[in-house]
Amino acid sequence: MTFLKQVVVVAGGSGSRMKSDQPKQFIAVAGRPILMHTLECFLNFDPATRLILVLPKDHHSTWKDLCAKHGFTHPVELVSGGATRYHSVQAGMALAQSEGVIAVHDGVRPMVSTATLKRCFETAWKEGNAIPALAVVETLRKLENDGSSTWVNRDAFRSIQTPQCFRYDIIQTAYQQEYNEEFTDDASVVERMGVSINLVEGNRENLKITTPEDLHWAEYWLQKKSGDGKD
């Protein structure tokens, strides 16, 4: 199945919850910045994937220095982020070619599997969109005014990940809408147009690195992956 694959990687996070002086996307895990591992997930899936990286303007030089340090030479198109995630994706979309499938991915999700990427891209190409999701395995409680209750049916819920993938024509039209605070992710932007969203299976390792504990897990998993060559 041949079509142009593009990814807008949004990486505007800080290191505050990591208790780090540097932005979390630049923290080294398994010898290289998290963001570099993230981009390589897409290159391992399809080396022809077009990479668009959205970073705060004052982080551009840091990224270029890290690329030189680690010998990362694959072409990456840089663009500055906006005031919100919506505006950052919109800025990345401005560089996209008007064809194929565009994925939008968090810069600090460096453990998305090639199987998940395959499901996302191919479903989006056939059906218009696809986002990775996981069944909720923990018991849920609903907060009430006088406490909490366990009546929540977890089978009715899914945990959503990225990349969220869309055919170009669909996401391009969606991001011409006026910004709304209810836009929590790309699927919610597309859904606002009345488009149904397709869920595909994600992978549990594909967590968004947010805390120091997440870093420990990512270090273990990425070291293991590099050691056995498996995804």
Short mmCIF file of the C-alpha atoms (twelve columns), coordinates in Angstrom:
data_MODEL
# 
_entry.id   MODEL 
# 
loop_
_atom_site.group_PDB 
_atom_site.id 
_atom_site.type_symbol 
_atom_site.label_atom_id 
_atom_site.label_alt_id 
_atom_site.label_comp_id 
_atom_site.label_asym_id 
_atom_site.label_seq_id 
_atom_site.Cartn_x 
_atom_site.Cartn_y 
_atom_site.Cartn_z 
_atom_site.pdbx_PDB_model_num 
ATOM 1   C CA . MET A 1   0.000   0.000  0.000  1 
ATOM 2   C CA . THR A 2   1.812   3.069  -1.284 1 
ATOM 3   C CA . PHE A 3   0.968   6.604  -0.185 1 
ATOM 4   C CA . LEU A 4   2.855   9.570  1.239  1 
ATOM 5   C CA . LYS A 5   3.339   9.362  4.991  1 
ATOM 6   C CA . GLN A 6   3.965   12.555 6.940  1 
ATOM 7   C CA . VAL A 7   4.197   13.151 10.665 1 
ATOM 8   C CA . VAL A 8   3.839   16.358 12.637 1 
ATOM 9   C CA . VAL A 9   5.684   15.802 15.909 1 
ATOM 10  C CA . VAL A 10  4.702   18.285 18.603 1 
ATOM 11  C CA . ALA A 11  7.398   18.814 21.236 1 
ATOM 12  C CA . GLY A 12  6.727   21.883 23.333 1 
ATOM 13  C CA . GLY A 13  7.002   20.399 26.814 1 
ATOM 14  C CA . SER A 14  9.112   21.598 29.714 1 
ATOM 15  C CA . GLY A 15  11.042  19.683 32.341 1 
ATOM 16  C CA . SER A 16  9.042   20.926 35.334 1 
ATOM 17  C CA . ARG A 17  7.343   17.649 36.311 1 
ATOM 18  C CA . MET A 18  10.614  15.852 35.593 1 
ATOM 19  C CA . LYS A 19  12.408  18.175 38.002 1 
ATOM 20  C CA . SER A 20  14.820  18.828 35.151 1 
ATOM 21  C CA . ASP A 21  16.448  22.036 33.941 1 
ATOM 22  C CA . GLN A 22  16.031  20.998 30.314 1 
ATOM 23  C CA . PRO A 23  12.877  20.382 28.276 1 
ATOM 24  C CA . LYS A 24  11.798  16.771 28.691 1 
ATOM 25  C CA . GLN A 25  12.013  16.012 24.960 1 
ATOM 26  C CA . PHE A 26  15.772  16.632 25.146 1 
ATOM 27  C CA . ILE A 27  16.445  14.443 28.182 1 
ATOM 28  C CA . ALA A 28  18.760  11.552 27.289 1 
ATOM 29  C CA . VAL A 29  17.328  8.032  27.536 1 
ATOM 30  C CA . ALA A 30  19.304  4.997  26.402 1 
ATOM 31  C CA . GLY A 31  22.081  7.334  25.247 1 
ATOM 32  C CA . ARG A 32  20.059  9.755  23.105 1 
ATOM 33  C CA . PRO A 33  17.390  12.453 23.493 1 
ATOM 34  C CA . ILE A 34  13.823  11.193 23.875 1 
ATOM 35  C CA . LEU A 35  12.778  13.208 20.829 1 
ATOM 36  C CA . MET A 36  15.341  11.454 18.636 1 
ATOM 37  C CA . HIS A 37  14.013  8.041  19.649 1 
ATOM 38  C CA . THR A 38  10.507  9.264  18.822 1 
ATOM 39  C CA . LEU A 39  11.413  10.340 15.303 1 
ATOM 40  C CA . GLU A 40  13.265  7.112  14.663 1 
ATOM 41  C CA . CYS A 41  10.115  5.098  15.399 1 
ATOM 42  C CA . PHE A 42  8.659   6.546  12.202 1 
ATOM 43  C CA . LEU A 43  11.854  6.117  10.203 1 
ATOM 44  C CA . ASN A 44  12.092  2.470  11.282 1 
ATOM 45  C CA . PHE A 45  8.526   1.978  10.101 1 
ATOM 46  C CA . ASP A 46  9.063   3.765  6.763  1 
ATOM 47  C CA . PRO A 47  12.358  5.561  6.029  1 
ATOM 48  C CA . ALA A 48  10.540  7.743  3.474  1 
ATOM 49  C CA . THR A 49  8.284   9.276  6.138  1 
ATOM 50  C CA . ARG A 50  8.380   13.070 5.985  1 
ATOM 51  C CA . LEU A 51  9.222   14.545 9.387  1 
ATOM 52  C CA . ILE A 52  7.856   17.903 10.535 1 
ATOM 53  C CA . LEU A 53  8.995   18.934 14.000 1 
ATOM 54  C CA . VAL A 54  7.194   21.641 15.983 1 
ATOM 55  C CA . LEU A 55  9.409   23.179 18.671 1 
ATOM 56  C CA . PRO A 56  9.439   26.478 20.561 1 
ATOM 57  C CA . LYS A 57  11.605  28.873 18.572 1 
ATOM 58  C CA . ASP A 58  14.226  29.119 21.312 1 
ATOM 59  C CA . HIS A 59  14.691  25.332 21.234 1 
ATOM 60  C CA . HIS A 60  15.642  25.139 17.555 1 
ATOM 61  C CA . SER A 61  19.342  25.689 18.108 1 
ATOM 62  C CA . THR A 62  19.414  23.092 20.892 1 
ATOM 63  C CA . TRP A 63  17.858  20.529 18.564 1 
ATOM 64  C CA . LYS A 64  20.367  21.278 15.819 1 
ATOM 65  C CA . ASP A 65  23.252  20.940 18.278 1 
ATOM 66  C CA . LEU A 66  21.904  17.579 19.476 1 
ATOM 67  C CA . CYS A 67  21.568  16.336 15.892 1 
ATOM 68  C CA . ALA A 68  25.219  17.202 15.264 1 
ATOM 69  C CA . LYS A 69  26.310  15.572 18.528 1 
ATOM 70  C CA . HIS A 70  24.451  12.315 17.887 1 
ATOM 71  C CA . GLY A 71  24.919  12.123 14.129 1 
ATOM 72  C CA . PHE A 72  21.207  12.425 13.368 1 
ATOM 73  C CA . THR A 73  21.228  13.451 9.717  1 
ATOM 74  C CA . HIS A 74  17.750  12.577 8.447  1 
ATOM 75  C CA . PRO A 75  15.980  15.667 7.071  1 
ATOM 76  C CA . VAL A 76  13.610  17.245 9.583  1 
ATOM 77  C CA . GLU A 77  11.577  20.365 8.828  1 
ATOM 78  C CA . LEU A 78  11.483  22.684 11.832 1 
ATOM 79  C CA . VAL A 79  8.673   25.090 12.643 1 
ATOM 80  C CA . SER A 80  7.905   27.146 15.738 1 
ATOM 81  C CA . GLY A 81  4.990   26.207 17.955 1 
ATOM 82  C CA . GLY A 82  1.953   28.282 18.839 1 
ATOM 83  C CA . ALA A 83  0.122   29.345 21.986 1 
ATOM 84  C CA . THR A 84  -1.745  26.030 22.272 1 
ATOM 85  C CA . ARG A 85  -1.309  22.506 20.958 1 
ATOM 86  C CA . TYR A 86  -3.987  23.273 18.376 1 
ATOM 87  C CA . HIS A 87  -1.985  26.215 17.034 1 
ATOM 88  C CA . SER A 88  1.238   24.205 17.088 1 
ATOM 89  C CA . VAL A 89  -0.306  21.452 14.966 1 
ATOM 90  C CA . GLN A 90  -1.721  24.106 12.685 1 
ATOM 91  C CA . ALA A 91  1.806   25.501 12.225 1 
ATOM 92  C CA . GLY A 92  3.131   22.053 11.381 1 
ATOM 93  C CA . MET A 93  0.298   21.449 8.933  1 
ATOM 94  C CA . ALA A 94  1.364   24.531 7.002  1 
ATOM 95  C CA . LEU A 95  4.510   22.640 5.909  1 
ATOM 96  C CA . ALA A 96  2.730   19.431 4.913  1 
ATOM 97  C CA . GLN A 97  2.327   18.301 1.339  1 
ATOM 98  C CA . SER A 98  -1.287  18.115 0.171  1 
ATOM 99  C CA . GLU A 99  -1.537  14.339 -0.181 1 
ATOM 100 C CA . GLY A 100 -1.346  11.048 1.667  1 
ATOM 101 C CA . VAL A 101 -1.774  10.566 5.399  1 
ATOM 102 C CA . ILE A 102 -0.623  12.921 8.139  1 
ATOM 103 C CA . ALA A 103 0.084   11.629 11.636 1 
ATOM 104 C CA . VAL A 104 0.227   13.927 14.655 1 
ATOM 105 C CA . HIS A 105 2.408   12.549 17.445 1 
ATOM 106 C CA . ASP A 106 3.647   13.602 20.866 1 
ATOM 107 C CA . GLY A 107 7.382   14.227 20.916 1 
ATOM 108 C CA . VAL A 108 7.731   12.334 24.193 1 
ATOM 109 C CA . ARG A 109 6.185   9.055  23.052 1 
ATOM 110 C CA . PRO A 110 9.352   7.233  21.917 1 
ATOM 111 C CA . MET A 111 8.000   3.692  22.217 1 
ATOM 112 C CA . VAL A 112 5.223   3.488  19.642 1 
ATOM 113 C CA . SER A 113 5.552   0.163  17.828 1 
ATOM 114 C CA . THR A 114 5.786   -0.395 14.087 1 
ATOM 115 C CA . ALA A 115 2.674   -2.579 14.358 1 
ATOM 116 C CA . THR A 116 0.722   0.342  15.855 1 
ATOM 117 C CA . LEU A 117 2.018   2.687  13.163 1 
ATOM 118 C CA . LYS A 118 1.022   0.223  10.451 1 
ATOM 119 C CA . ARG A 119 -2.516  -0.059 11.817 1 
ATOM 120 C CA . CYS A 120 -2.853  3.721  12.162 1 
ATOM 121 C CA . PHE A 121 -1.532  4.709  8.742  1 
ATOM 122 C CA . GLU A 122 -3.248  1.968  6.751  1 
ATOM 123 C CA . THR A 123 -6.635  2.430  8.439  1 
ATOM 124 C CA . ALA A 124 -6.435  6.194  7.970  1 
ATOM 125 C CA . TRP A 125 -5.632  5.751  4.284  1 
ATOM 126 C CA . LYS A 126 -8.602  3.418  3.789  1 
ATOM 127 C CA . GLU A 127 -11.133 4.936  6.194  1 
ATOM 128 C CA . GLY A 128 -10.040 8.572  6.505  1 
ATOM 129 C CA . ASN A 129 -8.686  8.502  10.046 1 
ATOM 130 C CA . ALA A 130 -7.383  6.259  12.817 1 
ATOM 131 C CA . ILE A 131 -6.259  6.774  16.396 1 
ATOM 132 C CA . PRO A 132 -4.622  4.188  18.683 1 
ATOM 133 C CA . ALA A 133 -6.530  3.140  21.772 1 
ATOM 134 C CA . LEU A 134 -6.216  0.688  24.649 1 
ATOM 135 C CA . ALA A 135 -8.801  -1.016 26.807 1 
ATOM 136 C CA . VAL A 136 -8.954  0.337  30.353 1 
ATOM 137 C CA . VAL A 137 -7.632  -2.365 32.697 1 
ATOM 138 C CA . GLU A 138 -7.898  -0.563 36.030 1 
ATOM 139 C CA . THR A 139 -11.127 -0.346 38.005 1 
ATOM 140 C CA . LEU A 140 -12.650 3.130  37.684 1 
ATOM 141 C CA . ARG A 141 -14.441 5.183  40.317 1 
ATOM 142 C CA . LYS A 142 -16.592 8.228  39.679 1 
ATOM 143 C CA . LEU A 143 -16.207 11.180 42.038 1 
ATOM 144 C CA . GLU A 144 -19.474 12.284 43.630 1 
ATOM 145 C CA . ASN A 145 -20.334 15.256 45.851 1 
ATOM 146 C CA . ASP A 146 -20.434 12.957 48.882 1 
ATOM 147 C CA . GLY A 147 -17.595 10.601 47.932 1 
ATOM 148 C CA . SER A 148 -17.196 8.229  45.003 1 
ATOM 149 C CA . SER A 149 -18.896 5.274  43.351 1 
ATOM 150 C CA . THR A 150 -17.807 2.203  41.383 1 
ATOM 151 C CA . TRP A 151 -20.667 2.048  38.903 1 
ATOM 152 C CA . VAL A 152 -18.433 3.155  36.008 1 
ATOM 153 C CA . ASN A 153 -18.326 0.494  33.295 1 
ATOM 154 C CA . ARG A 154 -14.695 0.458  32.163 1 
ATOM 155 C CA . ASP A 155 -15.623 -1.598 29.071 1 
ATOM 156 C CA . ALA A 156 -17.255 1.541  27.711 1 
ATOM 157 C CA . PHE A 157 -13.986 3.508  27.799 1 
ATOM 158 C CA . ARG A 158 -10.677 3.520  25.962 1 
ATOM 159 C CA . SER A 159 -7.362  5.183  26.738 1 
ATOM 160 C CA . ILE A 160 -6.199  7.214  23.733 1 
ATOM 161 C CA . GLN A 161 -2.642  7.537  22.430 1 
ATOM 162 C CA . THR A 162 -0.863  9.098  19.480 1 
ATOM 163 C CA . PRO A 163 -0.071  9.130  16.591 1 
ATOM 164 C CA . GLN A 164 -3.496  10.217 15.440 1 
ATOM 165 C CA . CYS A 165 -3.620  9.756  11.677 1 
ATOM 166 C CA . PHE A 166 -5.795  11.407 9.042  1 
ATOM 167 C CA . ARG A 167 -5.973  11.697 5.287  1 
ATOM 168 C CA . TYR A 168 -4.624  15.104 4.313  1 
ATOM 169 C CA . ASP A 169 -7.895  16.521 2.993  1 
ATOM 170 C CA . ILE A 170 -9.714  15.725 6.253  1 
ATOM 171 C CA . ILE A 171 -7.205  17.141 8.724  1 
ATOM 172 C CA . GLN A 172 -6.432  20.155 6.558  1 
ATOM 173 C CA . THR A 173 -10.104 21.124 6.534  1 
ATOM 174 C CA . ALA A 174 -10.416 20.443 10.271 1 
ATOM 175 C CA . TYR A 175 -7.568  22.774 11.154 1 
ATOM 176 C CA . GLN A 176 -9.206  25.639 9.308  1 
ATOM 177 C CA . GLN A 177 -11.855 25.780 12.031 1 
ATOM 178 C CA . GLU A 178 -11.773 28.480 14.662 1 
ATOM 179 C CA . TYR A 179 -9.995  27.361 17.834 1 
ATOM 180 C CA . ASN A 180 -12.197 25.915 20.570 1 
ATOM 181 C CA . GLU A 181 -11.133 25.087 24.140 1 
ATOM 182 C CA . GLU A 182 -12.851 21.717 23.749 1 
ATOM 183 C CA . PHE A 183 -10.182 20.645 21.253 1 
ATOM 184 C CA . THR A 184 -8.248  18.246 23.498 1 
ATOM 185 C CA . ASP A 185 -6.566  16.313 20.695 1 
ATOM 186 C CA . ASP A 186 -6.618  16.050 16.909 1 
ATOM 187 C CA . ALA A 187 -9.502  13.598 16.881 1 
ATOM 188 C CA . SER A 188 -11.681 16.118 18.725 1 
ATOM 189 C CA . VAL A 189 -10.845 18.736 16.076 1 
ATOM 190 C CA . VAL A 190 -11.847 16.390 13.247 1 
ATOM 191 C CA . GLU A 191 -14.884 15.113 15.138 1 
ATOM 192 C CA . ARG A 192 -16.202 18.689 15.422 1 
ATOM 193 C CA . MET A 193 -16.851 18.514 11.645 1 
ATOM 194 C CA . GLY A 194 -19.161 15.536 12.150 1 
ATOM 195 C CA . VAL A 195 -16.590 12.928 11.149 1 
ATOM 196 C CA . SER A 196 -16.659 9.570  12.962 1 
ATOM 197 C CA . ILE A 197 -13.343 8.497  14.502 1 
ATOM 198 C CA . ASN A 198 -11.895 5.023  13.954 1 
ATOM 199 C CA . LEU A 199 -10.096 3.344  16.861 1 
ATOM 200 C CA . VAL A 200 -7.273  0.869  16.277 1 
ATOM 201 C CA . GLU A 201 -5.232  -1.121 18.781 1 
ATOM 202 C CA . GLY A 202 -2.312  0.743  20.321 1 
ATOM 203 C CA . ASN A 203 0.615   -0.722 22.277 1 
ATOM 204 C CA . ARG A 204 0.977   -0.477 26.050 1 
ATOM 205 C CA . GLU A 205 4.625   0.621  25.882 1 
ATOM 206 C CA . ASN A 206 3.546   3.735  23.977 1 
ATOM 207 C CA . LEU A 207 3.273   5.930  27.047 1 
ATOM 208 C CA . LYS A 208 3.736   9.686  27.117 1 
ATOM 209 C CA . ILE A 209 6.820   10.340 29.223 1 
ATOM 210 C CA . THR A 210 5.769   12.759 31.927 1 
ATOM 211 C CA . THR A 211 7.346   11.760 35.254 1 
ATOM 212 C CA . PRO A 212 10.756  10.510 36.462 1 
ATOM 213 C CA . GLU A 213 9.174   7.064  36.880 1 
ATOM 214 C CA . ASP A 214 8.263   7.088  33.180 1 
ATOM 215 C CA . LEU A 215 11.927  7.773  32.391 1 
ATOM 216 C CA . HIS A 216 13.014  4.630  34.229 1 
ATOM 217 C CA . TRP A 217 10.563  2.512  32.255 1 
ATOM 218 C CA . ALA A 218 11.614  4.106  28.956 1 
ATOM 219 C CA . GLU A 219 15.298  3.525  29.761 1 
ATOM 220 C CA . TYR A 220 14.639  -0.152 30.404 1 
ATOM 221 C CA . TRP A 221 12.455  -0.651 27.338 1 
ATOM 222 C CA . LEU A 222 14.659  1.233  24.866 1 
ATOM 223 C CA . GLN A 223 17.813  -0.478 26.125 1 
ATOM 224 C CA . LYS A 224 16.078  -3.841 25.747 1 
ATOM 225 C CA . LYS A 225 14.851  -2.942 22.264 1 
ATOM 226 C CA . SER A 226 18.348  -1.921 21.107 1 
ATOM 227 C CA . GLY A 227 19.760  -5.107 22.615 1 
ATOM 228 C CA . ASP A 228 17.432  -7.627 20.992 1 
ATOM 229 C CA . GLY A 229 16.601  -5.636 17.859 1 
ATOM 230 C CA . LYS A 230 12.857  -6.104 18.337 1 
ATOM 231 C CA . ASP A 231 10.057  -3.528 18.221 1 
# 
